[in-house]
Amino acid sequence: MKPVADRLVILPTPPKQSEGEIKLLQSRQRPQEGEVIAIGPDCRVAKVGEKALYSKNAGTEVEYEGKSYIYMRESDLFATIEK
């Protein structure tokens, strides 16, 4: 996939939950995390291979070759984490 403009593609990281962990209430949910797989030509902050934090409601879920990806605008990111 090759996104256009300021769009990017993220491969979501499955949520971690250990035994006995209490789930947070919706009003205090943690940001979602994933790896940036592809970026459009107008992306200025995110880079391929970085981890990204984003809202659970950000972007659009797309299935491609059996995997689920999130397609979103760069401005929907909370932060990126360099590897």
C-alpha positions, 0 to 999 in steps of 0.5 A: 500500500502506498498512501497519498498526501499526509496519510499513513498506514499503521499495523496495530499492536495487539493489546497486552493484558496479563491475568488479573489486570483490571480493564480501564473504563472507556473514559480513561482508555490508553492510546492504541499502539502500532508500527508505521508501515507506510507514509505518504509524501506529505508526512513530516513527522512519522517515519516507516518503522517507528511505533505510533500512539493514536486514539482508538477511534482514529483512522479507518481499519483496512484489511489487506492480504489477511492483515488488518491495518489502520489508515489515518492522517498524520495529524491523528497521531498522539506521538511517535517512538523511535526504535 
